[in-house]
Amino acid sequence: MSNTLKALSLAVGALALTHLPALAQTKVTNEGISPTEIVIGTHQDLSGPIKVWGVPVSNGMKMAVEEINSAGGINGRKLKLILEDNGYDPKKAVLASQKMIERDKVFAMVGPMGSPTVLAAQDILFDAGVLQLFPLTAAEFTYRFDPAKPQERLKFNNLLPYVESTRAALKFMMENKAFKKPCLMHQDDEYGKSVLDGFTHQLEAMKVQPASVTSYKRGASDFSAQVAKMKSDGCDLVVLGTVIRETIGAMGEAKKLGWDVTFLGATPTNVLEVPALGKEAVEGLYAAAAFEIPYEDTAKGKVKDWLVNYKKMFNADANTQAIIGYNSVMTFAHYVKKAGKDLTGQKVLDALESGEPFQDIFASPPSIFSKTNHLASTVTQVQQIKNGRWVLVKESLSF
């Protein structure tokens, strides 16, 4: 080969390397993996405004770790869980993540809580090659990734997205209940905006104009103005981008006004605390949901055993949040086991992207990831509170 051809060949080779898919360039850590142990981390709100989520989520995670370790671990390795309190404060989430990376040498961050807290800390994880798996937020930034930014390949989510679930549930209600004047009350933050986007996009697709859209500041407790406005605007369906207290407050205000209107909540309203605390005020509420909520007196088999064991461990009834925390660790364990005994970070990433489904014990839609899709599922249910309990109305919805 001539020198000219050699030079051309080298140039072409170098050009080809610069155009390799970004997926092939992702750095994945091997920290936290030893012959006997895998160290994972999480940060939850254990003391702040959403500790009603953080405490049971962390309990569910602890329960999963205990079950896995009692059964011999994953291919002979025990799990070690490092749990930090983020107080639902982005600054604390950053500090906790730095500590877990630098001092605890975690292999993966599993089930970290909160949209603002996860967003603030995720780049620290990616820079260290630490996987961000199944965070407790359904925001798009936790599963959409830019192929031009190879480290974003490290994020995966197995929760039902707010935008998609709101669209599917709203479509079902509009088509099957013949509503004509839908409206929305949403929290004035990133979560509420996601619900607003789902609401807006679906109505645009159906060529329906909203009767009213109103918001409230996070932490508000008085919803009289918002409810009065929606009633005045003639709404026949109220979509709620609310959490627990706000759901109860809005529906209670409607009852005070004698306003008999149908309410549809986004997925965060689909928790046991809403009917338990709201009682008659929330009877009849519909909500988007990812899976059926089990009750101990009607559950069977593995689910029944799980509910009983949870109560024994934590002296409390299991709830939706505990299931989500438990599933985050069990999903992680499934793909680590698939990665094999000769464990590396790259092999775990490959296992996650293999397309193999994970099915939990709660009959949720299976989690399936691929190289181009890091969101497990968008399958939506609609549930309703009847006689103080959540019951399934419709399953396997899409928009």
Phi and psi in degrees as a GROMACS rama.xvg file:
@    title "Ramachandran Plot"
@    xaxis  label "Phi"
@    yaxis  label "Psi"
@TYPE xy
-70.6191  160.613  SER-2
-60.1722  -35.712  ASN-3
-63.9813  -45.4209  THR-4
-65.8194  -37.2354  LEU-5
-62.9373  -44.209  LYS-6
-62.7385  -42.0242  ALA-7
-63.7431  -41.9072  LEU-8
-62.0011  -43.9151  SER-9
-63.5357  -39.3238  LEU-10
-64.7805  -43.8672  ALA-11
-63.409  -40.9892  VAL-12
-62.1598  -43.1543  GLY-13
-64.0098  -39.9665  ALA-14
-63.2011  -40.8074  LEU-15
-62.4055  -40.1213  ALA-16
-62.7563  -37.0105  LEU-17
-71.1498  -15.8741  THR-18
-109.115  15.9684  HIS-19
-64.6686  150.032  LEU-20
-55.6751  139.481  PRO-21
-59.8622  -28.2696  ALA-22
-57.3656  -31.8269  LEU-23
-75.5574  -11.6453  ALA-24
-102.786  3.53815  GLN-25
-68.3181  129.23  THR-26
-87.5733  127.841  LYS-27
-124.321  129.634  VAL-28
-71.9982  154.155  THR-29
-111.331  4.11235  ASN-30
-60.0143  149.237  GLU-31
83.6739  -3.57352  GLY-32
-106.285  121.296  ILE-33
-128.999  173.972  SER-34
-60.7479  -20.2862  PRO-35
-120.022  -5.79902  THR-36
-151.797  150.968  GLU-37
-127.894  122.915  ILE-38
-97.9928  123.402  VAL-39
-121.921  154.253  ILE-40
-124.115  162.783  GLY-41
-157.261  150.251  THR-42
-125.065  129.879  HIS-43
-127.9  161.222  GLN-44
-85.5071  103.552  ASP-45
-104.926  -6.01873  LEU-46
-141.507  -4.30488  SER-47
-103.121  -154.485  GLY-48
-70.5376  -19.5304  PRO-49
-121.691  36.4944  ILE-50
-65.6148  -18.647  LYS-51
-62.4795  -19.8981  VAL-52
-93.669  -47.8276  TRP-53
-62.6562  -40.9826  GLY-54
-65.9879  -53.2568  VAL-55
-66.2013  -32.1639  PRO-56
-60.4938  -48.0496  VAL-57
-65.5631  -34.1821  SER-58
-62.9198  -43.8917  ASN-59
-61.3413  -38.4847  GLY-60
-65.8362  -43.2691  MET-61
-61.4026  -39.4177  LYS-62
-63.411  -42.7755  MET-63
-63.5023  -43.9788  ALA-64
-59.9884  -43.1116  VAL-65
-61.6491  -44.7397  GLU-66
-62.0953  -45.2231  GLU-67
-63.918  -46.1096  ILE-68
-68.6446  -36.4607  ASN-69
-65.2275  -26.4851  SER-70
-90.8596  8.58247  ALA-71
104.217  1.50789  GLY-72
85.0119  -160.382  GLY-73
-110.234  109.313  ILE-74
50.6561  39.8925  ASN-75
90.0063  -6.1371  GLY-76
-101.498  132.55  ARG-77
-83.2956  151.622  LYS-78
-90.4183  138.289  LEU-79
-119.619  120.175  LYS-80
-101.299  123.638  LEU-81
-101.448  117.962  ILE-82
-113.91  126.292  LEU-83
-124.162  150.791  GLU-84
-92.4581  120.137  ASP-85
-97.0387  -7.7936  ASN-86
57.3476  16.4432  GLY-87
57.6883  36.6237  TYR-88
-120.395  118.191  ASP-89
-54.4028  -37.7732  PRO-90
-64.2293  -41.1758  LYS-91
-67.586  -34.8188  LYS-92
-64.8566  -39.0796  ALA-93
-64.5783  -47.2435  VAL-94
-62.8235  -41.6692  LEU-95
-63.5046  -41.1996  ALA-96
-66.1135  -42.3716  SER-97
-60.351  -43.0159  GLN-98
-62.5051  -43.4087  LYS-99
-68.8543  -33.4612  MET-100
-73.7041  -49.0525  ILE-101
-81.6532  -38.2728  GLU-102
-98.6453  -46.5091  ARG-103
-86.1896  -15.6808  ASP-104
56.983  50.6006  LYS-105
-69.0111  147.133  VAL-106
-83.2938  -39.1529  PHE-107
-146.328  150.515  ALA-108
-99.8452  115.448  MET-109
-113.811  124.448  VAL-110
64.2575  34.024  GLY-111
-64.3419  150.834  PRO-112
-105.285  135.967  MET-113
99.3451  134.259  GLY-114
-59.585  -53.6823  SER-115
-67.3163  -34.1808  PRO-116
-73.4813  -40.472  THR-117
-67.1587  -44.3683  VAL-118
-61.408  -41.3267  LEU-119
-64.162  -32.2624  ALA-120
-102.135  -11.3955  ALA-121
-67.5031  -34.1927  GLN-122
-65.4875  -29.5171  ASP-123
-63.8419  -41.1452  ILE-124
-63.9887  -48.2366  LEU-125
-63.152  -39.2455  PHE-126
-61.3846  -31.2128  ASP-127
-90.8537  -1.58254  ALA-128
75.2652  23.4505  GLY-129
-92.5593  129.24  VAL-130
-65.3919  137.337  LEU-131
-107.613  106.908  GLN-132
-117.543  126.475  LEU-133
56.1243  52.1141  PHE-134
-66.5594  158.023  PRO-135
-86.0778  64.404  LEU-136
-160.882  143.601  THR-137
-103.306  20.7881  ALA-138
-71.7197  148.856  ALA-139
-63.4531  -30.8322  GLU-140
-64.7283  -13.7796  PHE-141
-86.3911  -6.81275  THR-142
-138.756  -20.2473  TYR-143
-82.3279  134.001  ARG-144
-136.909  150.303  PHE-145
-91.6858  116.664  ASP-146
-57.8075  -21.3694  PRO-147
-77.0018  -8.92358  ALA-148
-118.124  87.0813  LYS-149
-58.1562  -29.2984  PRO-150
-70.14  -17.8621  GLN-151
-69.9739  -11.9093  GLU-152
-64.203  -12.6184  ARG-153
-81.677  -1.30387  LEU-154
-106.728  136.171  LYS-155
-138.418  149.209  PHE-156
-137.303  138.454  ASN-157
-117.915  16.0619  ASN-158
-97.4137  156.542  LEU-159
-74.8525  120.999  LEU-160
-65.2192  143.806  PRO-161
-62.049  -44.434  TYR-162
-62.9797  -51.9154  VAL-163
-66.1036  -41.9752  GLU-164
-69.0967  -37.2228  SER-165
-63.4164  -43.2951  THR-166
-60.8168  -47.3899  ARG-167
-64.8802  -44.2562  ALA-168
-67.6648  -41.0656  ALA-169
-64.5466  -41.8101  LEU-170
-59.2505  -44.6558  LYS-171
-60.6809  -46.7861  PHE-172
-65.1012  -42.3854  MET-173
-65.6493  -41.1453  MET-174
-78.6751  -31.9028  GLU-175
-100.936  -16.0472  ASN-176
-114.891  -1.77081  LYS-177
59.3771  39.8105  ALA-178
-74.694  146.967  PHE-179
-118.838  -24.6141  LYS-180
-130.66  72.1051  LYS-181
-75.0548  150.166  PRO-182
-140.913  171.543  CYS-183
-137.418  136.53  LEU-184
-121.541  120.916  MET-185
-135.903  154.89  HIS-186
-69.9648  140.216  GLN-187
-87.368  67.4334  ASP-188
-156.788  -168.166  ASP-189
-62.0341  -41.721  GLU-190
-60.82  -51.2232  TYR-191
-60.739  -35.6088  GLY-192
-65.2861  -36.5567  LYS-193
-62.8828  -42.4095  SER-194
-65.8273  -40.8061  VAL-195
-58.9916  -43.1784  LEU-196
-62.4513  -43.9617  ASP-197
-61.8602  -43.7963  GLY-198
-60.7924  -49.3572  PHE-199
-65.6089  -46.072  THR-200
-63.3057  -39.9056  HIS-201
-70.3173  -41.1432  GLN-202
-65.3299  -36.5803  LEU-203
-63.5457  -40.1619  GLU-204
-65.0937  -30.7041  ALA-205
-94.8503  0.0703187  MET-206
57.5175  46.7185  LYS-207
-119.804  136.092  VAL-208
-90.1398  134.367  GLN-209
-68.5602  144.115  PRO-210
-78.4624  -27.8821  ALA-211
-167.24  143.897  SER-212
-134.672  124.098  VAL-213
-138.355  154.904  THR-214
-132.091  172.538  SER-215
-145.958  154.431  TYR-216
-75.4721  139.816  LYS-217
-56.9399  131.208  ARG-218
97.5615  -7.42737  GLY-219
-65.4272  152.433  ALA-220
-126.692  -9.16077  SER-221
-112.267  117.39  ASP-222
-118.533  20.0234  PHE-223
-63.1198  -40.79  SER-224
-66.8313  -43.1336  ALA-225
-64.671  -44.9533  GLN-226
-67.4471  -40.5003  VAL-227
-61.9198  -39.1118  ALA-228
-65.4647  -44.6291  LYS-229
-65.0316  -37.7932  MET-230
-64.436  -43.6536  LYS-231
-63.2725  -32.5454  SER-232
-79.6928  -1.63857  ASP-233
77.695  26.6014  GLY-234
-61.8465  139.424  CYS-235
-111.343  -8.67136  ASP-236
-141.785  125.001  LEU-237
-109.236  116.641  VAL-238
-90.9823  132.803  VAL-239
-111.637  115.674  LEU-240
-96.0108  62.9555  GLY-241
-121.338  176.287  THR-242
-113.177  -137.455  VAL-243
-80.8005  -62.3321  ILE-244
-61.7843  -39.276  ARG-245
-69.7846  -33.4677  GLU-246
-62.6813  -48.2906  THR-247
-63.9741  -42.0107  ILE-248
-63.6321  -43.5921  GLY-249
-66.7912  -44.616  ALA-250
-70.3577  -33.8811  MET-251
-65.2156  -38.6188  GLY-252
-65.4609  -38.9562  GLU-253
-62.4263  -40.0284  ALA-254
-67.3539  -36.2635  LYS-255
-59.6678  -36.7709  LYS-256
-83.5269  -2.90666  LEU-257
69.6392  26.7858  GLY-258
-93.5036  109.958  TRP-259
-93.055  89.9219  ASP-260
-128.729  154.891  VAL-261
-88.0183  136.384  THR-262
-113.661  139.106  PHE-263
-126.693  118.48  LEU-264
-96.2567  150.574  GLY-265
-71.1882  172.239  ALA-266
-55.5691  -34.0556  THR-267
-64.8505  -13.665  PRO-268
-81.5681  -13.8523  THR-269
-87.0993  64.8977  ASN-270
-132.351  159.284  VAL-271
-64.0678  -27.8933  LEU-272
-64.4603  -28.4137  GLU-273
-63.498  -54.5006  VAL-274
-70.176  -31.4645  PRO-275
-66.0367  -40.5434  ALA-276
-92.3436  -34.4632  LEU-277
-81.2089  -26.6522  GLY-278
49.8239  -126.584  LYS-279
-63.1577  -28.0027  GLU-280
-62.8113  -28.7161  ALA-281
-108.451  6.26501  VAL-282
-58.8455  131.421  GLU-283
94.7201  -7.37377  GLY-284
-60.7275  132.033  LEU-285
-95.7776  156.083  TYR-286
-153.816  146.835  ALA-287
-71.0766  144.804  ALA-288
-151.252  159.672  ALA-289
-101.753  -27.1292  ALA-290
-157.367  160.771  PHE-291
-72.0866  138.01  GLU-292
-82.7578  121.507  ILE-293
-81.2841  147.027  PRO-294
-118.607  138.881  TYR-295
-60.3993  -36.2632  GLU-296
-78.121  -10.5248  ASP-297
-120.287  -11.882  THR-298
-69.1621  157.141  ALA-299
-135.3  162.464  LYS-300
58.8061  -135.34  GLY-301
-62.1954  -34.525  LYS-302
-67.2086  -42.7888  VAL-303
-59.0468  -48.2672  LYS-304
-60.7148  -40.1531  ASP-305
-63.2705  -44.3006  TRP-306
-61.7925  -41.9675  LEU-307
-65.6408  -44.5329  VAL-308
-66.5462  -37.1346  ASN-309
-61.3029  -45.1702  TYR-310
-62.182  -38.029  LYS-311
-64.8881  -40.0534  LYS-312
-73.9798  -37.7875  MET-313
-121.022  1.03546  PHE-314
54.3832  40.6508  ASN-315
-154.836  156.67  ALA-316
-76.2502  139.751  ASP-317
-69.5327  150.584  ALA-318
-136.625  -175.319  ASN-319
-55.0835  -42.9918  THR-320
-62.4852  -41.1513  GLN-321
-63.6795  -39.048  ALA-322
-62.1738  -43.6175  ILE-323
-62.8508  -43.8121  ILE-324
-63.4573  -44.1989  GLY-325
-60.2875  -46.1006  TYR-326
-65.5951  -31.285  ASN-327
-62.6309  -42.2695  SER-328
-73.7048  -40.4107  VAL-329
-65.612  -35.8711  MET-330
-66.3094  -44.2194  THR-331
-56.7254  -47.5445  PHE-332
-61.8525  -37.4257  ALA-333
-59.5751  -46.3418  HIS-334
-78.528  -28.7997  TYR-335
-66.6135  -40.4988  VAL-336
-61.9773  -41.5724  LYS-337
-63.593  -30.5161  LYS-338
-67.3297  -19.4622  ALA-339
97.9022  174.396  GLY-340
-72.8039  -34.7417  LYS-341
-83.0634  74.3472  ASP-342
-81.2345  134.877  LEU-343
-140.741  163.985  THR-344
-61.7723  -40.5948  GLY-345
-62.578  -39.5096  GLN-346
-67.5701  -34.0731  LYS-347
-68.3815  -42.4373  VAL-348
-60.9172  -42.4541  LEU-349
-63.8318  -38.612  ASP-350
-65.4889  -40.9274  ALA-351
-61.1895  -36.869  LEU-352
-91.7984  10.3808  GLU-353
-76.8766  -15.7943  SER-354
86.2685  1.02301  GLY-355
-75.5735  130.675  GLU-356
-78.456  149.914  PRO-357
-113.998  127.288  PHE-358
-114.89  122.434  GLN-359
-81.5387  -179.779  ASP-360
-83.7083  -6.00616  ILE-361
-98.6543  11.4585  PHE-362
61.5163  31.3687  ALA-363
-71.3078  161.986  SER-364
-57.3341  139.281  PRO-365
-63.2271  146.658  PRO-366
-86.36  123.404  SER-367
-136.042  122.29  ILE-368
-116.693  163.053  PHE-369
-147.041  -179.896  SER-370
-66.7673  -23.9103  LYS-371
-107.966  -6.04067  THR-372
-136.167  111.874  ASN-373
-106.156  19.5977  HIS-374
-110.714  128.732  LEU-375
-66.2314  -48.7014  ALA-376
-163.339  152.476  SER-377
-119.947  16.6626  THR-378
-69.6209  126.179  VAL-379
-115.955  143.748  THR-380
-111.023  163.395  GLN-381
-119.562  128.843  VAL-382
-121.079  162.977  GLN-383
-140.227  147.17  GLN-384
-83.8196  117.062  ILE-385
-129.608  123.986  LYS-386
53.1267  40.2747  ASN-387
79.8474  9.60149  GLY-388
-132.254  149.946  ARG-389
-78.8266  129.48  TRP-390
-129.673  149.616  VAL-391
-74.6275  130.876  LEU-392
-103.197  -46.758  VAL-393
-153.514  139.308  LYS-394
-120.878  169.269  GLU-395
55.5278  53.0491  SER-396
-94.628  151.638  LEU-397
-145.018  167.792  SER-398
